[in-house]
Amino acid sequence: MDTIVVGAGAIGLGIAWRLAQQGRHVLVLDRGEPGSGASFHAAGMLAPITEATFGEDALLGLNLASAAAYPAFLRELAAASGSSLASAAPGTLFVAVDRDQLEVLERLYAFQRGLGLAVEWLRGSSCRELEPALHPAVRAGIRTAEQEVDPRALTAALECAVAAAGGRVRSGAEVAALLRDRDQVAGVVLTTGEEIAAPCVVLAAGCWTGGIAGVPQEVAGAVRPVKGQILRFRPRLGEALPIRHLVRTEEVYLVPRSSPARGDEIVVGATVEEQGFDTSLTGGGVYELLRAGIEVVPAIREMELAEASAGLRPGTRDNAPLLGPLLGAGGLAGLVVATGHHRNGILLTPVTADAIASVVCGGGVPEAIAAFRPDRFAPGAWACC
Ligand code: GLY
């Protein structure tokens, strides 16, 4: 074993796949089943443009780079795993259903245009021509080419690809602590007491990263759980999905998908809540998603509510991930960090996998992740974005 990856979500599996392809002997450890953490609940929007927010320019650059890498990543993954993950969605419509939302949408459009992003302003009638199931009150929309990927199918395909490339994945293996030999990481110890030696450990355990003893405080203290409640609707027997585009408003997003495993569905998400590690569903959370979803696509009212769940995003203070080796004073040689992806874990999987594989395999820290140092929140540290 030369590399342990802690966490078998999309990020950890993506990294493990790239490492195994490059001949590393990789073991991925997960506290539960592969893909059962944040990736299981994620909607899978590949949305660097419609998720773009004021003041997050560095993150936008990373998100755009990963979105651009996605088509080739999925083609390669399909060849490696035998599973095609191509999206049928023709793009995304970010719409406004009332005057307040229209003002927000206009500001967002000006911001996106100012950044040179590929967006198109549509009148309400044009939005409804594209998606007749939109509420008649829709006043305007921004169209982008953004698509989606099924996160559950993605993690399943990545698990196959890791195995096909010679890597191993172990479920139910919760890492309690890092092992160290002076200033060098030496492996991990599981909650069962089992020790696994390796000279390189990649931390991709999402919001659980901070619970691993021995993780330097600048990383452990920088990641927090951000709860997201999310719903999945199925059409009634014999009925088609009411929308083909991803549809979003300021309050909610709807992701239509035809999944070979689960059939047709619309994913409606998601709340953003500071509730620690709580994953309970609440009346208020589910109500707000239903209200906002039905407000923009009334046909949701007639669909079967097939699933409601809550996951935990790994949030950071600047909403950007922690990526790379720990080089500072409290650093630990051989420890590489890949967590804190917050709302963008599925989107950032390709770019994270390539960049972290470069770090582990001695290729240095790629320019793409230079602004996302994992020690940037240490007191007095170099600040990024
Ligand atoms: N990327 C959408 C979310 O985190 O809810």
Boltz pocket constraint, residues with backbone or C-beta under 6 A from the ligand:
constraints:
  - pocket:
      binder: B
      contacts: [[A, 43], [A, 45], [A, 228], [A, 269], [A, 270], [A, 271], [A, 313], [A, 342], [A, 343], [A, 344]]
      max_distance: 6.0
